[in-house]
Amino acid sequence: MQNSVIRDPKGRVKFKRLSADGADHYHIGVWIESDDPELMDRVSHVEYTLHPSFPNRERRSENRRNDFSITFWAWGRFDVEARVFVEGEAEPFRITHRLNIQLPADTGANYVDVT
């Protein structure tokens, strides 16, 4: 599983602050990857579980074209669990991934507030 901070068309990191004294939230994308294209062709869908603080913490993707990605807004690091459902397999296999939010050091021109 991989993740990335989503950027706007100009390459700037998208963020928003949900409250005046709150932390900046970044738009994050998470997806699965495999070196085995035949395996990826057999994946029917992926179910993700986010941190318990998310009101809608269970997410599902059936979109093979975008590597079964999902997006969400988050401010910190936490483990994301994925259950990967593969055609012909009785049980999904599980992947756990620690979010790695990599931000540019410059907080000016490389960021855009989308609040």
Secondary structure, 3 states (H helix, E strand, C coil): CEEEECECCCCCEEEEECCCCCCEEEEEEEECCCCCHHHHHHEEEEEEECCCCCCCCEEEECCHHHCCCEEEEECCCCEEEEEEEECCCCCCEEEEEECCCCCCCCCCCCEEECC
